[in-house]
Amino acid sequence: MLEELERTLHEDIPITTQLGITVLRYEADALALKAPLDANINHKGTAFAGSIYAVATLAGWGLIWLLLKEAEIAARIVIQESSIRYRLPITRDMVATCTKPSPARLEQFFVMLRRKGIARLELQTQIKEGGQTAVEFNGRYVASLHKEHVYQEP
């Protein structure tokens, strides 16, 4: 499934190829994407803020993509709102780790998606530098079903 996510990122979101984004790992509690510094470097020799933002955003997008895939739900995913805090410069390859929300919150998300055809999920992503949090990203994502997939209560 991770190869499929990486292929989807590269085919559906072409900038991911230029940024060199790869899927690093998917564990019980998080998805991690990696992007090389050399493809995302700025004039100061650190990671470019726009690249950092893109990698963090895509970590959340990718996590929702995987969650939907596991639930066998076909939906569109977009980011609705986000905030980012750059705490430290990044001087090496970036690893953006997006943490899964609680099981209760995930259940709410899926119930709303199945009932209304649209649901929102807030996710947090971090990028570390030398063991310290360098970037904190918060994003609100929206998943929407195709109309034929919306459950209609009798």
BELKA-V705832 format. One record per residue. N is the residue number from 1. RES is the residue in three letters. PSI is psi in degrees with one decimal (NA if undefined). D_LAST is the distance of its C-alpha to the last C-alpha in Angstrom with 1 decimal. Layout:
N|RES|PSI|D_LAST, N|RES|PSI|D_LAST
This chain:
1|MET|-30.5|35.0, 2|LEU|-36.4|37.6, 3|GLU|-37.8|39.4, 4|GLU|-40.6|36.2, 5|LEU|-47.2|35.6, 6|GLU|-42.3|39.2, 7|ARG|-43.0|39.1, 8|THR|-44.6|35.9, 9|LEU|-48.4|37.6, 10|HIS|-35.0|40.8, 11|GLU|-40.2|39.1, 12|ASP|-21.7|36.4, 13|ILE|81.9|38.4, 14|PRO|-28.4|42.0, 15|ILE|-24.3|43.7, 16|THR|-30.0|42.9, 17|THR|-46.2|45.6, 18|GLN|-34.9|48.2, 19|LEU|-13.1|47.4, 20|GLY|26.7|47.9, 21|ILE|132.3|44.6, 22|THR|155.0|44.0, 23|VAL|118.3|41.5, 24|LEU|-50.8|43.7, 25|ARG|156.5|41.4, 26|TYR|117.0|38.0, 27|GLU|-177.0|38.0, 28|ALA|-30.6|35.8, 29|ASP|-1.9|35.9, 30|ALA|159.0|36.8, 31|LEU|138.0|37.4, 32|ALA|127.8|40.9, 33|LEU|148.5|42.0, 34|LYS|143.5|45.7, 35|ALA|132.8|47.7, 36|PRO|142.2|51.5, 37|LEU|-42.7|53.6, 38|ASP|-26.3|55.8, 39|ALA|-7.0|53.0, 40|ASN|27.2|51.9, 41|ILE|149.1|55.3, 42|ASN|-174.3|56.5, 43|HIS|-11.8|60.1, 44|LYS|-0.2|60.6, 45|GLY|15.8|59.8, 46|THR|173.9|56.6, 47|ALA|136.8|52.9, 48|PHE|132.7|51.9, 49|ALA|-38.3|49.4, 50|GLY|-37.5|47.2, 51|SER|-41.9|47.0, 52|ILE|-46.8|46.2, 53|TYR|-44.8|43.4, 54|ALA|-45.8|42.0, 55|VAL|-42.4|42.3, 56|ALA|-44.3|40.6, 57|THR|-45.0|37.7, 58|LEU|-25.3|37.3, 59|ALA|-42.5|37.3, 60|GLY|-43.5|34.1, 61|TRP|-45.1|32.6, 62|GLY|-38.3|33.7, 63|LEU|-45.5|32.3, 64|ILE|-40.2|28.8, 65|TRP|-45.7|29.2, 66|LEU|-42.9|30.2, 67|LEU|-42.5|27.4, 68|LEU|-40.6|24.8, 69|LYS|-45.3|26.8, 70|GLU|-34.1|26.8, 71|ALA|-0.1|23.0, 72|GLU|45.8|22.8, 73|ILE|127.0|21.0, 74|ALA|119.7|22.5, 75|ALA|158.5|22.8, 76|ARG|145.1|25.4, 77|ILE|129.9|27.5, 78|VAL|158.5|29.7, 79|ILE|135.1|31.7, 80|GLN|-40.1|31.0, 81|GLU|148.0|33.8, 82|SER|162.5|36.7, 83|SER|150.8|39.9, 84|ILE|144.9|42.8, 85|ARG|118.5|45.9, 86|TYR|105.4|49.0, 87|ARG|-35.2|51.1, 88|LEU|150.2|53.5, 89|PRO|150.1|54.7, 90|ILE|122.3|53.5, 91|THR|10.5|56.5, 92|ARG|-179.8|55.1, 93|ASP|140.4|52.1, 94|MET|139.9|48.8, 95|VAL|110.2|46.2, 96|ALA|120.3|43.0, 97|THR|117.1|40.9, 98|CYS|124.6|37.3, 99|THR|137.5|36.1, 100|LYS|144.3|32.6, 101|PRO|175.0|30.8, 102|SER|154.7|30.1, 103|PRO|-36.7|27.6, 104|ALA|-41.9|25.6, 105|ARG|-39.1|25.6, 106|LEU|-41.3|24.7, 107|GLU|-43.5|21.6, 108|GLN|-44.2|20.6, 109|PHE|-49.2|21.2, 110|PHE|-38.2|19.1, 111|VAL|-46.8|16.1, 112|MET|-41.4|16.4, 113|LEU|-43.3|17.0, 114|ARG|-37.0|13.9, 115|ARG|-47.0|11.6, 116|LYS|-15.7|13.6, 117|GLY|1.4|15.7, 118|ILE|141.5|18.8, 119|ALA|152.6|20.7, 120|ARG|147.8|24.3, 121|LEU|126.4|26.8, 122|GLU|132.4|30.3, 123|LEU|153.9|32.9, 124|GLN|137.2|36.6, 125|THR|141.7|39.2, 126|GLN|149.0|42.9, 127|ILE|129.0|46.0, 128|LYS|154.6|49.0, 129|GLU|112.9|52.7, 130|GLY|38.3|55.1, 131|GLY|-7.7|52.8, 132|GLN|150.6|52.0, 133|THR|117.9|48.9, 134|ALA|-32.2|49.9, 135|VAL|135.1|46.6, 136|GLU|124.1|43.5, 137|PHE|133.7|40.5, 138|ASN|128.7|37.2, 139|GLY|143.3|34.3, 140|ARG|118.2|30.8, 141|TYR|151.1|28.9, 142|VAL|129.4|25.7, 143|ALA|135.3|23.5, 144|SER|135.2|21.1, 145|LEU|158.5|19.0, 146|HIS|146.9|19.4, 147|LYS|-34.4|16.6, 148|GLU|-11.5|15.6, 149|HIS|-4.1|15.1, 150|VAL|129.1|12.6, 151|TYR|129.0|9.4, 152|GLN|120.6|6.4, 153|GLU|140.8|3.8, 154|PRO|NA|0.0
